[in-house]
Amino acid sequence: MITVTDTAAKKIQSNLNKRGGIGIRIGVRTTGCSGLAYVLEYVDQLQPGDVAMADNYTTVVVDKKSLPIVDGITVDYVRQGLNEGFEFINPNERDRCGCGESFRV
């Protein structure tokens, strides 16, 4: 299960209203010094092997390969000073690299 906070849901819906689409895709890719990085994309249509779920009026799509890594994740949208963006709170993470760009499970 993936949880989307109210703040994240509002930002996602605002972006979907502007660009169109059915929801967001959350996945992981291999990169960085710790091995994995999160990927968030807007989804226009489902692909074979996608798992779709809904939380907080938001459709979240995950590919089967990423699902075990992101299962239980909370997606938030945060503002810190001049910076803002999506934040992933994942109980499966063991640690993150010093720069914060990648993580390990």
Residue pairs with C-beta under 8 A, 6 or more apart in sequence:
1 53
1 55
1 71
1 72
2 26
2 53
2 55
2 60
2 62
2 70
2 71
2 72
2 73
2 74
2 75
3 55
3 56
3 73
3 74
3 75
4 12
4 55
4 56
4 58
4 60
4 74
4 75
5 56
5 74
5 75
5 76
5 77
6 56
7 76
7 77
7 78
8 56
8 58
8 75
8 76
8 77
8 86
9 55
9 56
9 57
9 58
10 77
11 77
11 86
12 23
12 24
12 58
12 77
13 57
13 58
15 42
16 22
16 23
16 42
19 42
20 44
21 42
21 43
21 44
22 43
22 44
22 45
22 46
22 59
22 61
23 42
23 43
23 52
23 58
23 59
23 60
23 61
24 40
24 41
24 42
24 43
24 58
24 59
24 60
24 61
24 75
25 39
25 40
25 41
25 42
25 43
25 50
25 60
25 61
25 62
25 63
26 38
26 39
26 40
26 60
26 61
26 62
26 66
26 70
26 73
26 75
26 88
27 38
27 39
27 41
27 62
27 63
27 65
27 66
27 70
28 36
28 37
28 38
28 39
28 66
28 69
28 70
29 36
29 37
29 39
30 36
30 37
31 37
31 101
31 102
32 97
32 99
32 101
32 102
33 97
33 98
33 99
33 102
34 95
34 96
34 97
34 102
34 103
34 104
35 102
35 103
35 104
36 69
36 102
36 103
36 104
36 105
37 101
37 102
37 103
38 70
38 88
38 103
40 75
40 86
43 59
43 61
46 52
46 61
47 63
49 63
49 64
50 61
50 62
50 63
50 64
51 61
51 62
51 63
51 64
51 67
52 59
52 60
52 61
53 59
53 60
53 62
54 60
60 75
62 70
69 90
69 92
69 105
70 88
70 90
70 92
71 92
72 90
72 91
72 92
73 88
73 89
73 90
73 91
73 92
74 88
74 89
74 90
75 86
75 87
75 88
75 89
76 86
76 87
76 88
76 89
77 84
77 85
77 86
77 87
78 84
78 85
78 87
90 103
90 105
92 105
93 103
93 104
93 105
94 103
94 104
94 105
95 103
95 104
96 102
96 103
96 104
97 103
